Amino acid sequence: MNFDFDHDIVLENERVLLAPLNEDARDGLLQIALNNPALLQYSPKMVNTLSEFEAYFDDALQARKSQSRYAFSIFDKVAGVYVGSTSFGSISNENSRIEIGWTWLGKAFQRSGLNRNCKFLLMQYVFEYLEFERLELKTDVRNSQSRQAIEGIGGKMEGILRSHTLMSDGHRRDTVYYSILKNEWSALKSAYRK
């Protein structure tokens, strides 16, 4: 099945609700961004100020219109608040390939199991609904917390692209790439249920 940017994708379980990023989430996500100054320290775009956040948020909305990225708001159903965002991107229907990335969560919600729930729902959509063959994830080689999270959901490291991405502070980051394949999903899904 092809990825359809016009389709409103809503994914949820008892813990989390992922919905297409829209204006309803703006104020809640702004508070998370402003109260977590190191939130995107390993990302090319920062959200530390009102103007940075507004640009980031508006870019995410525009990316769906231009069919380059599909951003979600992350709503913690237990806490009853918006806590972050994640996206599908680098989508290739022809090659049955997609990336999960642009993920950020407020510090209070990190290492709480929330991200794992998000990734499970996204992977389930990729492998069971879209029936894609390959899922990609990437992060700054210095971001040990993100690398552990990706490896914890079954991501296999494929390599490091040196001097790959220009960061907002002028640093050129090395980017580590991971993947999960459709034929690995069944075993990973079983492990999630334990």
C-alpha positions as CSV (number, residue, x, y, z in Angstrom):
1,M,0.0,0.0,0.0
2,N,1.2,3.5,-0.7
3,F,1.7,6.1,2.0
4,D,-1.0,8.7,1.6
5,F,-0.3,12.2,3.0
6,D,-3.9,13.2,2.7
7,H,-5.1,10.4,5.1
8,D,-5.4,11.5,8.7
9,I,-3.4,8.8,10.5
10,V,-4.5,8.3,14.2
11,L,-2.7,5.7,16.2
12,E,-3.4,4.9,19.8
13,N,-3.2,2.4,22.7
14,E,-4.0,2.7,26.4
15,R,-1.0,5.0,27.0
16,V,-0.5,7.2,24.0
17,L,-2.4,9.0,21.2
18,L,-0.5,9.9,18.0
19,A,-2.5,12.3,15.7
20,P,-1.6,14.4,12.8
21,L,0.1,17.5,14.0
22,N,-2.3,20.4,14.0
23,E,-3.0,23.7,15.7
24,D,-4.7,22.1,18.6
25,A,-1.3,20.9,19.8
26,R,0.6,24.1,19.3
27,D,0.3,25.6,22.8
28,G,0.9,22.4,24.6
29,L,4.0,21.6,22.6
30,L,5.3,25.1,22.9
31,Q,5.3,24.7,26.7
32,I,7.2,21.5,26.5
33,A,9.8,23.1,24.1
34,L,10.3,26.2,26.2
35,N,10.6,24.3,29.5
36,N,13.2,21.8,28.1
37,P,16.0,24.0,26.7
38,A,18.3,21.0,25.8
39,L,15.4,19.2,24.1
40,L,16.8,19.1,20.6
41,Q,20.5,19.6,21.3
42,Y,21.4,16.9,18.8
43,S,19.0,18.0,16.1
44,P,19.7,20.4,13.3
45,K,16.8,22.7,14.3
46,M,16.3,24.0,17.8
47,V,13.0,24.9,19.6
48,N,14.4,26.8,22.6
49,T,12.7,30.1,21.8
50,L,9.3,31.1,20.7
51,S,10.5,32.0,17.2
52,E,12.5,28.7,16.9
53,F,9.5,26.7,18.0
54,E,7.1,28.6,15.7
55,A,9.4,28.0,12.7
56,Y,9.8,24.3,13.6
57,F,6.0,23.8,14.1
58,D,5.1,25.7,10.9
59,D,7.7,23.8,8.9
60,A,6.3,20.5,10.1
61,L,2.8,21.6,9.0
62,Q,4.1,22.7,5.6
63,A,6.1,19.5,5.2
64,R,2.9,17.5,5.2
65,K,1.4,19.8,2.5
66,S,4.5,19.4,0.4
67,Q,4.5,15.6,1.1
68,S,8.0,15.5,2.5
69,R,7.3,14.7,6.1
70,Y,4.2,13.6,8.1
71,A,4.4,14.9,11.7
72,F,2.4,13.7,14.7
73,S,1.7,15.2,18.0
74,I,2.3,12.8,21.0
75,F,-0.4,13.0,23.6
76,D,0.1,11.1,26.9
77,K,-3.3,9.7,27.8
78,V,-2.3,9.0,31.4
79,A,-1.0,12.6,32.1
80,G,-3.6,14.1,29.8
81,V,-1.1,16.4,28.0
82,Y,0.8,16.9,24.8
83,V,4.4,15.8,25.4
84,G,6.2,15.9,22.1
85,S,6.2,15.1,18.4
86,T,7.4,12.4,16.0
87,S,7.3,12.0,12.2
88,F,7.4,9.8,9.2
89,G,9.7,11.0,6.5
90,S,12.0,10.0,3.7
91,I,9.1,8.1,2.3
92,S,9.6,6.0,-0.8
93,N,6.4,4.1,-1.9
94,E,8.4,2.8,-4.9
95,N,11.0,1.2,-2.6
96,S,8.6,0.3,0.2
97,R,10.8,2.3,2.6
98,I,10.1,4.9,5.3
99,E,11.9,6.7,8.2
100,I,10.7,7.4,11.7
101,G,12.4,10.5,13.1
102,W,12.1,14.1,14.2
103,T,11.1,12.7,17.6
104,W,11.2,14.7,20.8
105,L,9.6,14.3,24.2
106,G,9.6,16.5,27.3
107,K,12.3,15.4,29.7
108,A,9.7,14.3,32.3
109,F,8.3,11.8,29.8
110,Q,11.6,10.4,28.6
111,R,12.5,6.8,29.8
112,S,8.9,6.4,30.9
113,G,7.9,3.8,28.3
114,L,6.0,6.4,26.3
115,N,8.5,6.5,23.4
116,R,8.4,2.7,23.2
117,N,4.6,2.8,22.9
118,C,4.9,5.4,20.1
119,K,7.5,3.4,18.2
120,F,5.4,0.3,18.5
121,L,2.3,2.0,17.0
122,L,4.4,3.5,14.2
123,M,6.1,0.2,13.4
124,Q,2.8,-1.6,13.4
125,Y,1.4,0.9,10.9
126,V,4.5,0.6,8.7
127,F,4.8,-3.2,8.6
128,E,1.1,-4.3,9.0
129,Y,-0.9,-1.5,7.3
130,L,1.5,-0.2,4.7
131,E,3.3,-3.5,4.4
132,F,6.6,-1.7,3.8
133,E,9.8,-3.7,3.7
134,R,12.2,-1.3,5.4
135,L,12.1,1.2,8.3
136,E,14.9,3.6,8.9
137,L,16.0,5.6,11.9
138,K,19.0,7.9,12.4
139,T,20.5,10.1,15.1
140,D,23.6,12.0,16.0
141,V,26.4,9.6,16.8
142,R,26.9,11.6,20.1
143,N,23.3,11.0,21.2
144,S,23.7,7.9,23.4
145,Q,20.2,8.1,24.8
146,S,18.6,8.1,21.4
147,R,21.0,5.3,20.2
148,Q,20.0,3.1,23.2
149,A,16.3,3.8,22.5
150,I,16.7,2.8,18.8
151,E,18.6,-0.3,19.7
152,G,16.1,-1.1,22.4
153,I,13.3,-1.3,19.9
154,G,15.3,-3.6,17.6
155,G,17.1,-1.1,15.3
156,K,20.2,-2.6,13.7
157,M,23.1,-0.2,13.2
158,E,24.1,0.0,9.5
159,G,26.9,2.6,9.7
160,I,28.0,6.1,10.3
161,L,27.9,8.9,7.8
162,R,30.7,11.2,8.6
163,S,30.2,15.0,8.6
164,H,26.7,14.3,7.4
165,T,24.5,17.2,8.8
166,L,25.1,20.8,9.6
167,M,23.8,21.7,13.1
168,S,22.4,25.0,14.2
169,D,25.6,25.8,16.2
170,G,27.8,25.2,13.1
171,H,29.0,21.7,14.2
172,R,28.9,19.0,11.5
173,R,27.4,15.9,13.0
174,D,28.2,12.3,12.2
175,T,24.9,10.5,11.7
176,V,24.4,6.9,12.7
177,Y,21.9,5.0,10.6
178,Y,19.7,2.1,11.8
179,S,17.1,-0.1,10.2
180,I,14.3,-2.6,10.9
181,L,13.1,-4.9,8.2
182,K,9.6,-6.3,7.7
183,N,10.9,-9.9,8.2
184,E,12.1,-8.8,11.7
185,W,8.8,-7.3,12.8
186,S,7.1,-10.5,14.0
187,A,9.8,-11.3,16.6
188,L,10.0,-7.6,17.7
189,K,6.3,-7.5,18.1
190,S,6.3,-10.5,20.3
191,A,9.0,-9.0,22.5
192,Y,6.9,-5.8,22.9
193,R,4.1,-7.9,24.3
194,K,6.3,-9.3,27.1
